[in-house]
Amino acid sequence: MPVEMIGWIAPRVSSELIPAEGPAFDPDVIAHTAQIHEHADFDRVLIGYFSDAPDGFMVGAHAAAVTDRLGFLLAHRPGFVAPTVAARKLASFDQLSGGRVAVHIISGGSDSDQAKDGDYTDHAGRYRRSSEYIELLERTWTSDVPFDHEGEFYRIERAWADIRCAQTPRIPVFGGGGSDAAIDALAPHLDVFMLWGEPLAETAAFMERVRARSGKRPIRFSVSTRPILGRTDAEAWDRARDIHAQIKARMGSRAAATPENVGSQRLLQAAADGEVHDTCLWTSLAELTGARGNSTALVGSPETVAKAMVAYYDIGATSLLIRGYDPLPDAIEYGEELIPRVRELVAERDASKG
């Protein structure tokens, strides 16, 4: 199976290394970022969701207007927009973009971030809500007749959508989470379960837990990492340590917050178990930043990092999400040095399997 390469797009340029500057929604930055990723041969880009961020539908619509092939993985948090409304919005975006949309269901890993938008549902409840939400998205996209629903979180009468997805029968549904509650609620419904970059053994074990819970439904996986490249392995490690020093200086005496979500806790456990895992998975930046999101790095030459990425493909990750600490130059570098090597290695594996 071909590998899907996923990047990252935001309404302005920023990272742990680069402070956010300029308007919170910059159409020129969105367009430039989207075009860079399309030129670099990414298949799609993730549009994130935060309680203080601009609307992702607007980011995606503008990016779609200035690209021809690039797909969009739109993060969407249940609990604030009715699932029938969200289904119509997503189907409309899919039609507008010519069938280039997927949705990433994020249940919410922080009580405080949920509260900023008025949601006080507990952790387990958020995942149960996501499960019901995905069910209603799918029914709205595919039902031939108006339908009723009465569940724990939603009661709906005669729901119907005239607008349908451009993709048949619907757009792909991604999601993730590191807890048992996440696996139990989401595995039976997702097309792709998204993971952050943990050591290979732990990643493979987690995948098996998800597969066991998904039942007869086929499920694919995505793994997210932060590649740091150099012409040689030694040069890449020098660059990685410099990035660490710059981020540490930016943080000053401020300690990273203790994460609430299990996914971040798993990354911190990997950091406690060792600074480097497998060939080049580096956990120090996750430890420094409190593992806030995708924060483990693959460090090395393009050849070293490509092989490390394909090791995740070998255990079942058919989608690989990568983003850099200097987002736009790194995306260009990935397109020149990393993505072609990853695709070549995957093609060789697929050819050997006949």
N, C-alpha and C positions, 0 to 999 in steps of 0.2 A: 504494500500500500504506500502511495506517495506520502511524504511528510508534509504537514501544513506548518508554515512558518508564520508566527504571529508577532507583531510589533505592538507599539504603544503610541497613542496620539492623545494630546491634551490641548486645551484652548490657549495655553501659553507655555513657554519653555521653562522647566524647572526640574530639579532633582535634589537628592540629598546633598549634592555637591554644588548646585547652582541655585541661588535664591530666586524666587519668583519676582519678576519685574514686569512693568507695563500693565495694560488692561487685563482683567480677568478673562475676557473673551476677545481674542485677537484673531480676526478672520484671516489675516495674512499668515500668521503662524500656523493656523490650522491647515490652510491650503499648502503651504510649503512643507509641513511635516507629512501630510498625506502623499504629496508628490514624491518626496524623498523615499518614503516606504514603498511606493509602487515601483519606482525606478530600481530600488534595491532588491526587488523580487520577493517581497513579503506577500503572503497570500491574503492576510487580513490584519487589522489593527484593533486592539482593545481600546474602547472608550470608557474610562473609569467613571466611578460614581462615588461622590462624597457629599456630605450634608451641606457643605458650603460651596459646591462647585456649580458652574453653569450647566444648563440642560444638555445632556448627552445627545438627545435627538437632534438638536440644533448643530452641535459639533459634527455629528455624522452626516447630516444633510448637506452641510457646506463642503465637507471633505468629499462626499460622493459626487458633488457637482464639478469638481476639478480633477477627478480621476476617472479611469475607464474600467479597470480590472480589480482594483483593491477592494477587499471585503471588509466588513465592519462587525466587530463583536461588541455589542452595546451592553454595558453593565446596567442592570435594572434591579432596584430593590423593592420587593413586595411590601405592601402595607400602606402605601401612600396613593397609589393609583389603582382603581378597580381593575381586576384582571381582564374583564371584557373590554374595557377602554384601552388598556395596554396592548391587548391583542390587535385591536384595530390600528393603533398607532404603529406598532411594529410591522403589521402587514402593509400599511401605507408606505412606510420607509422602505420595505423590501420592494414594493412596486416602483417607487421613485428611483431607487438605485439599480433597478434591473436585476434583482435577485442576488444582492450582495450582502445581506444582513443575517447575523446570528445574534442571539440574546444570551447574556451571561447573568444568571440569576444569583444575586448576592443577598444572603439572608440577613447579614449584619453581624459583625463580630465584636462590636463595641456598644455597650448599653448607653454610654454617654453620647455617642454619635447618633444613635437612634432617637434619643430624647430630644436632640436639637430640632427634629422634625415632628416631635410630639408622639413618638411611638414608645410605649413602655412594656411591650410584650417581652417575656423572658426568652433566654437563649433557645431552649427546647421548643418553645412555642413559635419562635420565628421560623425554625426549620419545618415544623408541621404546617405553618402557614405557606411556606414556599412550596411544599408538596402539593397542597390544595390549589395554590396559584397556578402552578405549571399545568395541572390537570385542566383547569379552566381555560388557560391559554390555548391548549391543544384542542379542546372542544369548540372553542370559539372559531379557531382557524379551520376546523375540518367538519363540523356538524352540518348535515344536509337539511336539518330542520331546527326550528327554535327549540331551546332546551331549558329545563329548570334545574336548579342545584340548591341543595341545602346542606351545608357542612359546618365545621367548627368555626370558621372565620367568615364565610361568605354565604349569603342567601341571594339567589338570582332567579328571576322568572322570565321565561321566554326570551332568553338571550339569543342574539343572532347578529352576524356580521355580513354585510354585503361585500365588503372589501376582503379579499383573500390574499395570501402570500403569493409572490411571484414564483417562489420555489414550491415544488410539489412533494409531499402534500402540505408542507409547512417549513418554516425556517428552523435551523438547528438550535438546540437548547443546550447551553453549557451551564455549569455550576460547580460548586466546590465547598469545602469545609473539612476541617481536620478531626471533628468530634464524631462519636458514635451517633449522636443525634443527626448530624449532617449525612452520614452514610445511610442511616435507616430511612430518612425522609427523601433524599434526593436520588440515590442510586437507582431506584425503580423507574425514574422518570427522565433522566438526562441522556442526551446523546454523547456528551463529552464531560467527564469529571476532571476538573482542573486541580493540579497539585503545585505546591511550591517545591523548589529544588532541594530535596533531602538526599542523603546517601542512597546509593542504588539498592542496597538490601532493604532498607526501611521503605523505600518507594515501592519496590516489588511486593512487599508484604501488605502495604496499604492497598495497592491495586487488587490484590486477591480478596481482601475484605470487601471492597466495593463490588467486584464481580460476583461474589457470593450473594450479596444483597440485591443485585440488579435482576436476578431471576433469569428468565428467558430473553429479556430485552438485551440486545447487543449494546455494549458501552465501550467508548473509546476514552483515551486519556490525553491530557496536556500537562506538560511540566514546564515551569517558569524559572528562568535563571537570569543572571546578570553577567554576560561575558565581558571579560577584561583581556584585551588582546595586546600582543607585542610581536615584533618580528621573530623573537626567540622566546622560549619559556622564561629565561632570566629577565629579559626586558619587560615581559608582561608582569612578572612578580614585582619588579621595581615600580611599575606603574600602579599596581594594586596597592602597594604599601603607601605610595604617595596619595592616592585617593583616600585611603583610610586616615592618613594624617590630616588631610584637608577637611574631611568631614568631622573629625574629632576636634579640630580647631574651631570650626563653625559652631559646634555644640557647646564649647567652652566647659563650664562646670556643670552644665545642665545634664542630669542623668536621663537616660532613656526611660520612658514610662513602661511599667510592667504590663505586658499584653494580656487582654482578657481572652482572646480567641485561642483555640487549641492549635490551629495551624502555626501561629507564631511561637507558641510554647514548644511545639515540636522542633522548630528551627533552632530555638535556644538550647534545647536538649542536644541537638546535633553539635552545636558549638561547644557545649560543655564536654561532649565526648571527644572532641578533637578539632584542631584548627583546620586541617585539610583531610578530606575524605576521598576515597577512590583515587582517581588520578589527579584531579585538580579542582574539586569542589571546596571552595574557601568559605568558611563560616564567620570569619572575624567581623565582617561588615554587618551581618545579621546581629551578632552579639553587641556591637557598638550602638546600633540604632534601635535595639529592642525588637528586632525582627518585625518591623512594621511593614507588612506586605512582602512582596517578592524581593528578597534581600541577600540570598546566597549567590556567590559569584563562581563562574568557571574561569580559571586563570591560566593563560598559556598562549603559545603560538596558535595561529589559525588551525593548523593541523591537529594540535593537542586538544583544543577546545571542540573542534568538529567531532573528533572521535569520542570525546566525553559526552557530547550531546546525543550522538547516535547510540551510545550505550543506553540512554533512556528510551530511545526508539526500540532497541532490542528487547526491552522488558515490557513494551506495550504502549509507549507514549507516541502516538501518531501525530500529535500537535506539539510544537515547541515554541514557547513564548520567550522572547528575549528583548531586553531593553538595557540601555547603557546609562552610565552616570553623567555623560555629556551627550544628551539624547540624540541630537541631529547628526553631529559628526560620527558618533558611534553607529547610528543606523546606516550611514553611508559606508562605513568601514565593514559592517556586517555584510552588506550587499556585495562588496568587492572581494572580501577575503573569507568570509565564514559560510554564508548561505550556499554558494556554489559547491563548497566542499561537503557540506552536510547532504545536499541533494545527491551528489555523486556517490557518497558512501551508502545512502539509502537505496539508490538505484542498483548498486552492485549487490546489495543484500537481496533485494527483490528479484533480481535476475538469477541469482544463485538458487532461489527457491523454485524457479521455474514458473 
